[in-house]
Amino acid sequence: MTRWRPRFNLKQGASQLKIAGGGGIASNYDPLDVSELTVEEIKAVVAAAENWNTYVAVHIYTARGIKRALQAGVISIEHGHFLDEEGAKLMKEKDAWLCIQPFQEGDPSQLTLSPEKSAKWSETVKGFEHAMDLVKYDLNLAYGTDFLFDPASNGIQASQLARFDKWLNNAEMLQLITSENARLLELSGPRHPYRRANWASSPRAPMPTSCWSTATR
């Protein structure tokens, strides 16, 4: 599966690959603390992506899962709320990216969750500040959301950006959602889904967002 499915997705036009390395907030069966792929399995996906001159992103929250993915060659850690200092140093060493979301208590999406899933949301809220404090290691930082298909949250996607104000000034926040996201997507090489000239020159052009746009199933 980890060998033929990535190649199939790339042949179907994927610009980069995203794998699930652990549990998620909305997951019905896998808790946040689990790791679901071995280093060898992740390496197989990375090899397929590299053969197509692109990269792999991983959905993961845990410190162990982050380090496992980085050791296997993953470029973008998407979520990463439970990042620890060792993982941050490894991320810097690998020149990898942290694509994190500033979840808060009481966000519209949380209010639609079951009590069990809402508790998982609350865990990530606590993790966000700690993970962002580790950006002091001069990590590559990108921004995207999982709210693309959530009508209840569509109106707050832009306002979430302001939640980075403890660590970024206004200019840096604008840079985060434009040129920094574009730098990450440029790692998809010939399969780059955006071209800077296309979106930068038009006020109606789509903003390059990293985390959700990398997903392939």
Secondary structure, DSSP 8 states (H G I E B T S, - for coil): -TTHHHHHHHHTT-SSEEEE-B--TT-SS--TT-B-S-HHHHHHHHHHHHHTT--EEEEE-SHHHHHHHHHHT--EEEE-TT--HHHHHHHHHHT-EEEE----TT-HHHHTS-HHHHHHHHHHHHHHHHHHHGGGGT-EEEE--S-TT-GGGGGGTTGGGGGGTTT--HHHHHHIIIIIHHHHHGGGGGG-S--HHHHHT-TTS-----TGGG---
